[in-house]
Amino acid sequence: MFSLNLILTTASDVWAVRYPDTHELHILERLPARSAEAAPLDARSSRIRAHSREASRAGHVLIATEPMDDNPEWRALPGGALVHVSPDLAVTISHPFPEAPAHPLTLADLSPSAAASQKP
């Protein structure tokens, strides 16, 4: 295995995996805005963007490959992390995976096109 960042959603729950620590995965838990006139959520980075008027008025959890704004509450998930976000937005992080894969791959093990796709 070289790298697995996976986000799985259902109608009520979200799970995310970062394994091993090859590529970053970050999480941000945001409380509801205190004002009815709250600015819309507008989180963006050089590669990704999330925009929502409704999300600013409700609590939410963002999971992304990089922090999407300068909010200091973004935190990097450690390698081997399994995140569960429940319907009430409670975040649980566990570490059920071995520290390293039994057969870790390196960029040299990948085809040139696969290796090129792994660079930021």
Backbone as CSV, one residue per row, in Angstrom:
resi,resn,N_x,N_y,N_z,CA_x,CA_y,CA_z,C_x,C_y,C_z
1,MET,0.848,-1.176,0.000,0.000,0.000,0.000,0.892,1.237,0.000
2,PHE,0.506,2.230,-0.820,1.223,3.498,-0.836,0.510,4.521,0.038
3,SER,-0.793,4.730,-0.220,-1.530,5.737,0.543,-3.023,5.527,0.372
4,LEU,-3.754,5.775,1.464,-5.203,5.716,1.410,-5.772,6.855,2.251
5,ASN,-6.360,7.817,1.600,-7.211,8.815,2.254,-8.597,8.547,1.716
6,LEU,-9.522,8.246,2.600,-10.855,7.827,2.187,-11.880,8.548,3.037
7,ILE,-12.917,9.067,2.389,-14.049,9.656,3.100,-15.298,8.935,2.615
8,LEU,-16.044,8.393,3.559,-17.256,7.644,3.264,-18.409,8.319,3.982
9,THR,-19.491,8.565,3.267,-20.660,9.200,3.875,-21.900,8.343,3.679
10,THR,-22.786,8.442,4.654,-24.132,7.889,4.528,-25.083,9.058,4.750
11,ALA,-26.353,8.781,4.837,-27.320,9.853,5.080,-27.127,10.489,6.452
12,SER,-26.467,9.790,7.360,-26.359,10.313,8.727,-24.945,10.390,9.291
13,ASP,-24.007,9.663,8.743,-22.674,9.575,9.329,-21.593,9.827,8.282
14,VAL,-20.396,10.159,8.781,-19.223,10.317,7.935,-18.077,9.553,8.579
15,TRP,-17.321,8.841,7.769,-16.102,8.197,8.211,-14.970,8.682,7.318
16,ALA,-13.786,8.838,7.891,-12.603,9.208,7.123,-11.424,8.393,7.633
17,VAL,-10.553,8.010,6.704,-9.363,7.230,7.033,-8.153,7.938,6.437
18,ARG,-7.090,8.013,7.218,-5.783,8.432,6.712,-4.815,7.305,7.044
19,TYR,-4.313,6.631,5.991,-3.411,5.505,6.234,-2.485,5.299,5.056
20,PRO,-1.187,5.152,5.283,-0.520,5.504,6.531,-0.405,7.023,6.642
21,ASP,0.780,7.583,6.757,0.894,9.039,6.888,1.463,9.681,5.624
22,THR,1.267,9.040,4.476,1.834,9.505,3.211,1.290,10.870,2.810
23,HIS,-0.024,11.019,2.797,-0.669,12.276,2.399,-1.441,12.849,3.580
24,GLU,-1.498,14.154,3.647,-2.180,14.824,4.755,-3.698,14.651,4.675
25,LEU,-4.332,14.704,5.832,-5.779,14.787,5.935,-6.061,15.616,7.182
26,HIS,-6.906,16.630,7.044,-7.160,17.593,8.122,-8.637,17.615,8.474
27,ILE,-8.926,18.043,9.697,-10.307,18.129,10.166,-10.515,19.465,10.872
28,LEU,-11.704,20.009,10.698,-12.102,21.242,11.382,-13.529,21.061,11.878
29,GLU,-13.715,21.212,13.186,-15.047,21.156,13.787,-15.476,22.586,14.065
30,ARG,-16.626,22.994,13.503,-17.089,24.372,13.672,-18.443,24.396,14.360
31,LEU,-18.555,25.248,15.353,-19.816,25.445,16.051,-20.733,26.330,15.220
32,PRO,-22.031,26.314,15.491,-22.935,27.216,14.768,-22.561,28.671,15.024
33,ALA,-22.800,29.511,14.033,-22.571,30.949,14.200,-23.536,31.482,15.252
34,ARG,-23.104,32.468,15.985,-23.939,33.030,17.057,-24.936,34.048,16.542
35,SER,-24.713,34.545,15.360,-25.567,35.585,14.808,-26.398,35.035,13.651
36,ALA,-27.633,35.494,13.559,-28.479,35.091,12.431,-27.948,35.656,11.118
37,GLU,-27.155,36.689,11.206,-26.570,37.323,10.021,-25.154,36.823,9.765
38,ALA,-24.867,35.599,10.121,-23.518,35.066,9.974,-23.096,35.050,8.515
39,ALA,-21.833,35.322,8.296,-21.282,35.252,6.943,-21.331,33.802,6.466
40,PRO,-21.528,33.578,5.175,-21.559,32.204,4.676,-20.205,31.521,4.857
41,LEU,-20.238,30.220,4.986,-18.999,29.450,4.992,-18.346,29.640,3.630
42,ASP,-17.111,30.027,3.616,-16.369,30.177,2.369,-14.943,29.744,2.647
43,ALA,-14.730,28.445,2.664,-13.408,27.882,2.930,-12.801,27.466,1.605
44,ARG,-11.576,27.884,1.386,-10.924,27.532,0.125,-9.427,27.445,0.316
45,SER,-8.829,26.646,-0.521,-7.372,26.554,-0.580,-6.994,26.706,-2.044
46,SER,-5.773,26.385,-2.369,-5.350,26.513,-3.762,-6.030,25.492,-4.672
47,ARG,-6.561,24.390,-4.083,-7.135,23.330,-4.910,-8.603,23.017,-4.640
48,ILE,-9.125,23.381,-3.461,-10.484,22.982,-3.104,-11.244,24.153,-2.495
49,ARG,-12.590,24.070,-2.556,-13.417,25.150,-2.022,-14.733,24.582,-1.505
50,ALA,-15.203,25.150,-0.405,-16.526,24.821,0.137,-17.230,26.141,0.411
51,HIS,-18.424,26.297,-0.124,-19.196,27.521,0.069,-20.623,27.124,0.425
52,SER,-21.136,27.681,1.531,-22.498,27.360,1.942,-23.030,28.432,2.878
53,ARG,-24.199,28.948,2.592,-24.859,29.877,3.516,-25.394,29.120,4.736
54,GLU,-25.960,27.942,4.518,-26.569,27.183,5.598,-25.526,26.673,6.599
55,ALA,-24.366,26.278,6.126,-23.357,25.694,7.013,-22.847,26.683,8.051
56,SER,-22.894,27.969,7.747,-22.415,28.940,8.729,-23.381,29.063,9.904
57,ARG,-24.662,28.755,9.691,-25.651,28.867,10.763,-25.780,27.585,11.580
58,ALA,-25.213,26.506,11.080,-25.284,25.214,11.775,-23.866,24.733,12.047
59,GLY,-23.710,23.941,13.068,-22.414,23.328,13.298,-22.093,22.399,12.146
60,HIS,-20.822,22.199,11.881,-20.414,21.304,10.812,-18.978,20.856,11.027
61,VAL,-18.617,19.813,10.315,-17.263,19.274,10.361,-16.750,19.226,8.935
62,LEU,-15.573,19.801,8.712,-14.925,19.758,7.402,-13.745,18.806,7.473
63,ILE,-13.588,17.983,6.449,-12.441,17.094,6.319,-11.858,17.356,4.946
64,ALA,-10.556,17.639,4.894,-9.940,18.020,3.622,-8.465,17.629,3.604
65,THR,-7.903,17.577,2.421,-6.502,17.211,2.269,-5.550,18.309,2.712
66,GLU,-6.066,19.498,2.934,-5.259,20.613,3.423,-6.181,21.607,4.111
67,PRO,-5.670,22.404,5.055,-6.529,23.433,5.655,-7.064,24.342,4.552
68,MET,-8.338,24.667,4.637,-8.989,25.430,3.570,-9.096,26.919,3.875
69,ASP,-8.652,27.324,5.050,-8.624,28.746,5.388,-7.625,28.926,6.524
70,ASP,-7.551,30.114,7.082,-6.555,30.368,8.120,-7.089,30.118,9.536
71,ASN,-8.191,29.416,9.660,-8.738,29.072,10.971,-7.713,28.237,11.736
72,PRO,-7.308,28.677,12.917,-6.292,27.945,13.672,-6.792,26.617,14.257
73,GLU,-8.091,26.345,14.145,-8.648,25.108,14.696,-8.472,23.897,13.774
74,TRP,-8.009,24.105,12.539,-7.709,22.962,11.667,-6.649,22.114,12.366
75,ARG,-6.828,20.803,12.305,-5.794,19.934,12.852,-5.536,18.779,11.891
76,ALA,-4.279,18.430,11.789,-3.886,17.304,10.932,-4.222,16.003,11.650
77,LEU,-4.797,15.085,10.916,-5.060,13.767,11.470,-3.771,12.951,11.405
78,PRO,-3.481,12.176,12.426,-2.273,11.348,12.373,-2.466,10.167,11.427
79,GLY,-1.365,9.634,10.946,-1.448,8.429,10.128,-2.116,7.311,10.902
80,GLY,-2.946,6.545,10.244,-3.664,5.452,10.889,-4.953,5.863,11.563
81,ALA,-5.356,7.126,11.385,-6.571,7.614,12.047,-7.827,7.157,11.307
82,LEU,-8.813,6.759,12.077,-10.163,6.488,11.588,-11.079,7.462,12.310
83,VAL,-11.731,8.331,11.552,-12.607,9.355,12.118,-14.052,8.943,11.874
84,HIS,-14.875,9.107,12.893,-16.316,8.926,12.732,-16.994,10.216,13.178
85,VAL,-17.854,10.749,12.318,-18.670,11.914,12.660,-20.105,11.413,12.723
86,SER,-20.706,11.498,13.899,-22.065,10.990,14.114,-23.095,12.028,13.678
87,PRO,-24.361,11.650,13.640,-25.401,12.597,13.231,-25.452,13.869,14.075
88,ASP,-25.039,13.794,15.342,-25.041,14.997,16.179,-23.699,15.743,16.110
89,LEU,-22.872,15.375,15.116,-21.569,15.992,14.834,-20.509,15.692,15.887
90,ALA,-20.735,14.674,16.699,-19.689,14.238,17.631,-18.596,13.551,16.815
91,VAL,-17.358,13.938,17.066,-16.216,13.387,16.335,-15.473,12.411,17.237
92,THR,-15.276,11.196,16.732,-14.505,10.177,17.429,-13.335,9.793,16.536
93,ILE,-12.133,9.802,17.088,-10.952,9.401,16.326,-10.337,8.194,17.015
94,SER,-10.178,7.119,16.247,-9.539,5.918,16.771,-8.356,5.565,15.867
95,HIS,-7.589,4.588,16.306,-6.398,4.179,15.562,-6.376,2.651,15.454
96,PRO,-7.269,2.072,14.633,-7.388,0.620,14.571,-6.389,-0.072,13.643
97,PHE,-5.595,0.698,12.911,-4.711,0.120,11.910,-3.298,-0.032,12.460
98,PRO,-2.523,-0.963,11.895,-1.127,-1.070,12.315,-0.378,0.222,11.974
99,GLU,0.713,0.476,12.678,1.448,1.722,12.478,1.911,1.888,11.035
100,ALA,2.317,0.792,10.409,2.762,0.850,9.002,2.172,-0.346,8.259
101,PRO,1.928,-0.192,6.955,1.423,-1.327,6.172,2.451,-2.467,6.155
102,ALA,1.979,-3.668,5.999,2.873,-4.827,5.937,3.787,-4.750,4.722
103,HIS,3.285,-4.175,3.636,4.066,-4.061,2.401,3.993,-2.630,1.880
104,PRO,4.706,-1.687,2.553,4.625,-0.291,2.099,5.290,-0.111,0.737
105,LEU,4.685,0.722,-0.089,5.238,1.058,-1.392,5.897,2.425,-1.320
106,THR,6.817,2.664,-2.221,7.425,3.984,-2.366,7.091,4.494,-3.756
107,LEU,7.402,5.750,-4.025,7.169,6.298,-5.366,7.899,5.479,-6.423
108,ALA,9.053,4.944,-6.096,9.826,4.145,-7.053,9.104,2.858,-7.440
109,ASP,8.201,2.382,-6.592,7.438,1.168,-6.887,6.281,1.424,-7.842
110,LEU,5.906,2.680,-8.046,4.755,3.019,-8.871,5.165,3.289,-10.312
111,SER,4.201,3.164,-11.217,4.465,3.541,-12.604,4.731,5.045,-12.653
112,PRO,5.394,5.526,-13.699,5.663,6.972,-13.766,4.402,7.834,-13.653
113,SER,3.317,7.437,-14.308,2.098,8.257,-14.229,1.475,8.183,-12.847
114,ALA,1.499,7.005,-12.222,0.956,6.892,-10.852,1.823,7.683,-9.886
115,ALA,3.136,7.628,-10.032,4.014,8.392,-9.157,3.793,9.893,-9.332
116,ALA,3.615,10.330,-10.570,3.388,11.765,-10.825,2.090,12.244,-10.185
117,SER,1.089,11.371,-10.098,-0.197,11.771,-9.519,-0.130,11.929,-8.003
118,GLN,0.928,11.463,-7.383,1.051,11.513,-5.920,1.746,12.765,-5.412
119,LYS,2.210,13.605,-6.312,2.924,14.810,-5.901,1.970,15.978,-5.875
120,PRO,2.085,16.836,-4.830,1.154,17.966,-4.718,1.295,18.979,-5.842
